[in-house]
Amino acid sequence: MAINIKYRPLKAFLLAVDSNSFTHAANRLGVTQPSFTSLIQDLEDVLGLRLFERTTRTITLTSAGQEFHARIRRPMADLEEAYRSLADLAARRRGNVVLGALPSSALTLMPGAVGALHREHPALKVCVLEAHNDELLAMLRTNQIEFAVATLTEPAPDLSFSRLLDDCFCAVYPAGHPLQKIARPHWRDVLRYDLILLARGSSARWQFDHAIQNEPLATGVGLRYDVTNMGTAAGMVRQGLGVSVLPRLALPELNLAGLACTPLYDDSARREIGVLHRRDRSLSPAAQALEKCLRLGVEDVSPRLLPYP
């Protein structure tokens, strides 16, 4: 049997018991006394029991009222706490965001975005997991992260992609290197030199490997060093060990003293960075707030980036 009991009559009942007065309880609920009395009568009608003995001056719980009060006091408190908790989540007064990001995105975009989020919603907690692009997509699909700041290298019908910015790869070389004389360098120009590349598994390496497949010089690529960290690659270039190819997005945060950088002008050297999440799940209010901070952060970072080719 369905029971149609609403929140307001239950709250009225508890306030009446707590204040021992319909008049005081009505004031606390913010209604007139006749409206309050109607709420109690509606509850009694639904239950089919009288809950109070009433006189012109006093109210007293009946035995049924005493049992009902004992049974609903804790559930009502739990319900109100659950409501307050969800209201806090909706208002971003509390919550956790677990997201993933490409190393270049984490390096340049996340500090400013998380800082802005903290200033606006100081109680929110953020966990940023840095990983290669394929790993981020796997973490999304297994619910290890709520969203990712990454790229899509192939169609993914189960994921939603919302663009943040256009990125590209840049040749990084010592100042005065012959590449500096080429105004619009391409992959074929970089392939003439010893290379210091990010390790396989990274989106940068994936894009490099796919881009040079049809280049005439690809067979004799002078790959000399595989590294995991972009800062390591820049340091090795500074030592004269070769030329590197790094994402434009990361360059503002790297130590590039003594180095020069030029965007590559091949279409295959370009990529879109965006926010990815599962199509069958909506972002939490906390995650939405962080995404907003990310988009504002892109506007702040863009003037520090090399011109997009």
Beta strands, then each sheet from edge to edge (+ up, - down):
strand 1: 52-54
strand 2: 59-61
strand 3: 96-101
strand 4: 125-130
strand 5: 147-150
strand 6: 159-174
strand 7: 195-198
strand 8: 223-227
strand 9: 243-247
strand 10: 259-263
strand 11: 270-278
sheet 1: 1+ 2-
sheet 2: 4+ 3+ 5+ 11- 6+ 9- 7- 8-
sheet 3: 4+ 3+ 5+ 11- 6+ 10-
end
